[in-house]
Amino acid sequence: MSHPGATASDRHKVVIIGSGFGGLTAAKELKKADVDIKLIARTTHHLFQPLLYQVATGIISEGEIAPATRVILRDQRNAQVLLGDVTRIDLEAKTVRSELLGHTYVTPFDSLIIAAGAGQSYFGNDHFAEFAPGMKSIDDALELRGRILGAFEQAERSSDPARREKLLTFVVVGAGPTGVEMAGQIAELADHTLKGAFRHIDSTKARVILLDAAPAVLPPMGEKLGKKAQARLEKMGVEIQLNAMVTDVDRNGITVKDPDGTMRRIEAACKVWSAGVSASPLGRDLAEQSDVELDRAGRVKVMPDLSIPGHPNVFVIGDMAAVEGVPGMAQGAIQGAKYAAKAVAAGLKGADPAEREPFNYFDKGSMATVSRFNAVAKVGPVEFGGFIAWLAWLGLHLVYLIGFKNKIVTVLSWTITFLSTNRGQLTITEQQAYARTRIEELEDIAAAVQDTEKAAS
């Protein structure tokens, strides 16, 4: 059935898919335009994804980085927020189909801005996800928090040295910014926050491994900064394993292939996957209906004006768009959103789409935090690391947080965490910590029984 919308209007209809940096920015940029905006998203919040790892490791709460989209746009009268999972874009009929709790809604558009983002890529091995969650959503971060802290709790109760060692081994797959940040924070959690909190285990003996099939840490940031980050992590006790390709992941660990073809096993209960991204499947939907081409990650190869071939009113921005020189970062989505919104507004005034200036991305640099008081940054030709880079990282991320209250609370959380050994968000639910544990214990018992039966026969 068709969704009636909030008002009956003959104004230009703009549909925005996604409430991330791209979608939210596009909606806000059209605040004064004579349009009706429908922003459709799978979640009710705008997610500040760069800080998800801090939710997973107990530094900040999910609420600080995930304000309600509806509240953010509350005072923007030409915008309506709709919850739903977009399943189909009909380019000919100019409609978007979305689903919510078994109901199907069809929303018409005159202009469409697609900012549906990207998910985790397991390079064709999607079954890895059960044992090594990615970090793309609040659910992922909370799941990982439960797995990380739950591993320490299980180790405290275990009397089996081999099982303890497995529980206290943490593997992070992918040495990009997210992997580096995650490995550093797990190490700090074990070495500082949890130190002395247990009676039968020493949390500082936890083993944190960061591995990647690539030959370097932080490849996009260059050799110099990559080596700086690697040296800092190794000083913290993180084991760096490069040129190591993961070939299998299961409940008890991972299998790795080294450059010489040697296969080896790492026993680890807690694994984190931060290697690779896969664009929204909506890209394939567009490719089936137009001359759109997709890259290997499923991203849409857009025209110079971020539109798709033959449809100047349909824009693809952010992680879904394959634009040379534009990284899959917040700045790319924000700048793309501003460009698309400006093009829509210009079209209302009669501008010819054929005369649009091509999208020009301004690179404001990239940063990655390694540990407390230490980060690496690249701004144009300037590369630097250490405390100054860390302060710059804090300031930049604070600027892009939505809401004054969230900024203040985040600053307080950072102050408590970085100036002491405390973290304010170490709560895990019973469901996170123990439901999975009980299943694993039952599987261990069943496996032991089978081994006993085989030995007896």
N, C-alpha and C positions, 0 to 999 in steps of 0.2 A: 504494500500500500504506500501511498505518497505521504510524506510528512508534511503537515499543513504549514509549519513554520510559525513564527511569532506574530507576523503581520502579513496582510495581503498587500503587496507592493509591486509596482511596475518598474521600480528602480533596478539598475544593473545589479545582477546577482553574482556575488563572488563567493565561491566555495574554497575553503582552505582545509587541506587534509594534514593533520598533525599539529600538536601543541608544543613542539620543541622550540628551539631558538628560531628556526625559520618560520614556522607557522605563527607563533606568537608575535614575532616582529612584523610579519606581513599584515596581520590584523591591526596592530597598533598604528602602523604607517598609514593605513586607510581610514583612520578615525574621522578625519574631516572630509572624506570623499563622499559623494552622493551615491552610495552603494548600500546594498544589504549583504552583510557578511554572515556566512554560516561556517563556523570552525568545527570540524568533525575530528574527534580523536578517540583513541582506544582507552585512554585513562582520563581521570578528572583533574589531573595536575599537569603543570609544566615542570619538567624534570631538568635540573641543573646537573647533567650527566658527568661533567668532569670531577665532581666531588663524591661520586657514588662509592669510591673506594674508602672514603672516610666514614661513610655509614657502615660499610662492611666491617671496618676495624674499630668501631665504637667511639670515634672522635665526635661526630655530630649525629643528630637525629634525622630521620627521613623527612620530617616536616620542614626542616630548615632549607632543604634543597628541592622541595616539591610543593610549592604553593598551589592552591586551587586555581585552575585556569578561569573558571567562572567568576571568581572573586577579583582576579586581576583585571578582567574586562568588564567588571560590573558597571562602571560608569560610561562605558562606550556603547551608546544607545543603538548604533547601527550594526552591532555585532551580537550574534547568538551562538552560544557554545552548545554543541550536541555530542553526547556520548555515543559511541558506536564504532564498530570495526568495519572499515571500508573494504568491501569485497569485490567491487566491480566499478570500473569507470567506463561509461558508454560515450565515446567521443562523438558519434553521429547524433545521438539523441541529446547530448549535453546534459547528462545526469550522472549522479554518483549514488551507488547503492551501498548502504551500510546496514549492519545487523547488530541488534542489542537484545539479549535474553530471548532469542527465538523469533523476534519480530524483525521484519525487513522494512527499511525506509528508503525512499528514492528522493533525492534532492537535486533540483535542476540548477544549472549554472550558466552564466554568460562568460565568466572568466574563472579559471581553475588554477589554484596554486598548490602544487603537491609537495609537501615537506614531510613525507612519511618516515624518513630516517632509515636506519639500518639495524639489523640484528647481528648476533654473533655468528661467525662462520666457522664450521668445523671441517671445512674442505671435503665435504661429502661423507663425513663420518658423524652424522647427527646423533648417533647413539652415545657419543662421548658426553653429550650434554647432561645425561643422567648422573654421571660421576664427576664431571668437571664443569660446573656452572660458569656461564660468562658473566659479564657485568654491564648489562644494558638497561636494567630496570630496577625499581625499588624492590620488587620481589626478589630479584637476583641478589641484591646487596644484603637483604635480610636473611636470605637462605645461606649466603656465604658466612655471615656473622654467626649464624647458628652452627654451621659446620666447623668453623675455626675454633670458637669457644667450646663447642661440644667435644672436639677432639681432645682438648686439654682435660675436660671433665672426665671423659672416658679413660684417659691415661692415668688419672689420679686413682681410679678404682680398679685398674688392671694390675694383676700380679704376674702377667706373662711379659718378660723383657722384650720379646720379639714384637708383641702386639703394641707395647708401649712405644717402641721405636717407630713403628709404622704410624701410630697416632700422632707422634710428635714430629713427623716429617711433613712439611708443607711444600707443595710444588706449584709454582706459577708458570704457566706456559705462555710465552710471548713476551719479548723484551722491549716492547714499545713503551710509550709513556704510562699507560695503565698498568702494565706488568711491573715496571720499575717502581711505580708508586705503591702498588699492592705488596710487592715483596719487601720493600722498605718498611712499610707499616706493620706487617706481620712480625718482622724481626724486632721492631721497637716494642710492639705489644708483648712479645715473649720476654725480651730483655729488660724492660722497664716496668710496664704496667702490672704484669702478672708475677714479677719476681717476688718470691717469698710468700705468695698467696696460697700455695699448695703445700701439703705435708709429705707426700710420698713421691712427688716428681719435682724436678728442677726445671722450670719453664725456660730458663736461659740455655738449656741444652737442646732446645728445639732446633730442628734442622730446616732451614728455608732454602729452597732451590729455585733459581730462576733460569729457565732454559728456552732456547729458541733455535729454529732451524737456520736462521741467518747467522752470519759470522761476526755480528757486532751488536752491542746494546744501543738502543735508540737510533737505528739507522737513519731516519729522516732528519735527525739533528746534526749529523756529521760525525766524523771520527773523533775529533777533539772532545766534544761534549759527551759522546758515548763513552769514551775512556774515563772521563771525569766521573760520570755516574757509576760506571763499573767499579772504579777504585773505591768510591765511597761505600757502595753496597758490600764489597768484599771486606772492607774494614769493619762493617757491622756484622760480619759473619755470614752473609748471604753467599751461597755457592752459585757461581755463574757457569752455566754449561751451554756453550754456543755450538753451532753446526750440529745440533742434536735434534733429530726429527722424531716427533711422537708418532708411533705407528699403531698404538692401541692404548685404550684407557678402560680400566674396569674399577670395581669397587675398592680393590686393595692396592691399586697403584697404576703405574704407566709402563709401557714398553717403549724404549728409545733406540733409534738407529743412529750410530755414529758415522762419520764420513767414510771410514774404512769398511763399512758394511756390517760391523759388529752390532749385534742386538743385545741389549741389556735391560735389566729390570730395576725399577725404583719402587720400593714398597712405600706407599703413602696413602693415608686415609683421606686427607683433604687436598683436593686439587682445584686450581683456579684457572680458567681458560680466558686468555686475553689476546689470542692470536687470530687476527683476521676478522673482517666484517662482511656481511652479506646484505645487499640493499633490499628494500621492501619488495615483495613479490608483485606489487602493483606495476613495477617496471615491465614485467612480462606481459601484463594485461595491456599496457600501452603498445608494446611491440607487436602484439597480435592484431591490433586495429590500425596501425599506421606504419610509416617507414622508419620508425624509431629503431636504433641499434643499441644493444647493451654491451657493456664490457664484461670481463670475466667475473666480476663481483656482482653483476646484475644491475649495475648503475646505468642510468639513461644517458646516452650521448646526446646532449642537448645542442640546440642551435646557438650561435653567438649571443642571442638575446635571451637565453635560458628557456626558450619555448621548444616545442617538439615539431618536427617537420609536418607542414600542412595544417598546423593548428596554432596560430600565433596567440590565441587566447588561453593556451594551456602551458603553464610554466612548471618546471621541475627544479627544485632547489635543495641545498643541503647535502646530506649524505647520499641521497638518491641520485644526484646529478654527477655525471662524469665530465668535469671541466678541467682542462689542462692547467696545471699550476695552482689549482685550488684544493687545499687539503680537506679531509673530512673532519673539520673542526668547527667550533661554534662560530668563529669569525666568517667562515665561508658561508654558513647558513644565514647569518645575520645580514651580511652584505648582499647576498643573493635575494633575500626577502625584500630588502629595501629597493633593490633594482626592479623586482617584479611588481611590487606595489606601485612604484612610480610609473611603470609602463601601463598598468591598468588605469591609473588616474589620468595619464596622458591620453589614453584611448577614449576616455569619456569626453575629452575635449576635441576629439576628431583627429588625433594624431595617426599618421599612417604607420602601421607596424613595420612595413618594409624600410622605413627611415629611422628605425631605432638604432641608437648607438650601441655597439656590443658591450656586454658586461665586462667590466674591468675590475679584477680583484686586487685589493691593496693588502699586501702581506704585512701584518703587524707583528709577526714573529711567532715563536712557539716556546713553550716552557714545560718543564716537568719537575716536580718535587721528588727528591730522593729520600730525605729524612728530615727530622726537625733541624731547622737552621741551615738546610742545604738543598739547593736546587740547581738546575741548569737552564739557561735561557739563550735563545738566538733571536736577535732583532736585526733584520737586514744582514749586513756583513759582520756585525758585532756579536761575539760569542763570549759568554761569561758564566761563571758558576759560583757556588758557595752561598754565603749569607745574604749578599746583595741580591742575588738571583732569587733567593727564597722570599725576601721581602717583596720583590717585584711580583712574584707569583701570588703571594697573599693578596696584595693590593689589586691586581688584575681580576682575580676571581671574586673578590669582594664587590668590585664595581658591577659585575654582571649578575650578582645575586638579585632576585626579585624581592622587593619589600624591605622597608626600613627595619622592621622587627627582626626579620630573618638575618639581616646584616649584623645587627647588634648581638643577637643570640649566637651567631656563628663566631663572631670575634671573641665572645666570652668563652665559648667552647675551645677555640684555638688557644686562648691564653691559658686556660686550665690545663690543657693537654701538653702544650709545648713548654710551659714553665714548671711543670710538675710531672709526676708519673701517673697521674690520674686521667681516666677517660670517663666521660659522663654517660655513655650509651653502651654499656656492656650487658644489657638485658637481652636474653633470648627466651623465646616462648617454649613451653613444654613440647609443642608440636615440632618446633624447629630442632630442639636438642635431643629429644628422646624417642619420638615416633620412629624416625629412621634408624636410630641406634638399636631399638628393640628388633626391628626387622633384620638388621645385620647380625645381631646375636643369634636369632633363630636360624639364619642361613648358615652361620658358623657351626651351630649344633648339628644341623642336617648334614653338612659336609663331613663333620667328624664321625657321625654315625655311618655314613657311606664308606669312609675310609676303614672303619673298624670292621664293617661287614665284608669288604673286599679282602682285608688281611685275614679274616677268619676263614674265608672260602679258599 
